[in-house]
Amino acid sequence: MNLCVNGQSRDYPTSLNVEQLLATLELNRDQVVVELNREILVADKYVDIQLKDGDTLEIIQFVGGG
């Protein structure tokens, strides 16, 4: 399965839901916002949203600082 994540094409051997993708990328679901095919997703639904070949995702991570 091929996904475009933050402008980069990435291949994955199996289908994933959004929650699994974040785990693969070692991202904490509470510290990101995910946009799938130009639609912002609700974090509570990440486990229910199955990704499809050719999907485009933008993942924005919150970073603390001072």
Secondary structure, DSSP 4 states (H G I P E B T S, - for coil): -EEEETTEEEE-SS--BHHHHHHHTT--GGGEEEEETTEEPPGGGGGG-B--TT-EEEEEE-----
